[in-house]
Amino acid sequence: MKNTTAITNEKSAALDNVGVEISKVGVGVIATTSTLIGCWAVACLISGMISSGGPAGLVSNFISAISG
């Protein structure tokens, strides 16, 4: 009977470790995706500023786009 209990405890500990590792991978994927999206947003803002003629042009074009 003691053997059966030991095997059960080892299996449940292994399953807990797998769950922790899957969570770590999930957090890493979400962090990487968030970083890529943030870099793309910064690149878009910079290109918008360049094509508008600077920050003031970007703001005035933004306001005119919102107001119509």
C-alpha positions in Angstrom: 0.0 0.0 0.0 2.8 2.4 0.7 4.1 2.0 -2.8 0.8 3.0 -4.3 0.6 6.2 -2.2 4.2 7.2 -3.2 3.5 6.8 -6.9 0.3 8.8 -6.6 2.2 11.7 -4.9 5.0 11.7 -7.5 2.5 11.8 -10.3 0.6 14.7 -8.8 3.9 16.6 -8.2 4.9 16.1 -11.8 1.5 17.4 -13.0 1.9 20.5 -10.9 5.4 21.1 -12.4 4.0 20.8 -15.9 1.2 23.3 -15.1 3.8 25.8 -13.8 5.9 25.5 -16.9 3.0 25.9 -19.2 2.1 29.1 -17.3 5.6 30.4 -17.7 5.5 29.8 -21.4 2.2 31.5 -21.7 3.4 34.6 -19.9 6.5 34.7 -22.1 4.4 34.5 -25.3 2.0 37.3 -24.1 5.0 39.5 -23.1 6.7 39.0 -26.4 3.5 39.8 -28.3 2.9 42.9 -26.2 6.5 44.1 -26.9 6.1 43.6 -30.6 2.8 45.5 -30.7 4.3 48.3 -28.7 7.3 48.6 -31.0 4.9 48.7 -34.0 2.8 51.5 -32.4 6.0 53.6 -31.8 7.1 53.0 -35.4 3.7 54.1 -36.6 3.7 57.3 -34.5 7.2 58.2 -35.7 6.3 57.7 -39.3 3.2 59.7 -38.8 5.2 62.6 -37.3 7.7 62.4 -40.2 5.0 62.5 -42.9 3.1 65.3 -41.1 6.0 67.6 -40.7 6.6 67.2 -37.0 4.6 66.8 -33.7 2.6 70.0 -34.3 1.5 68.8 -37.8 0.6 65.4 -36.4 -1.6 66.9 -33.8 -3.3 69.3 -36.2 -3.9 66.5 -38.7 -5.2 64.3 -35.9 -7.7 67.0 -34.8 -8.8 67.6 -38.4 -9.3 63.8 -38.9 -11.4 63.6 -35.8 -13.6 66.7 -36.5 -14.0 66.0 -40.2 
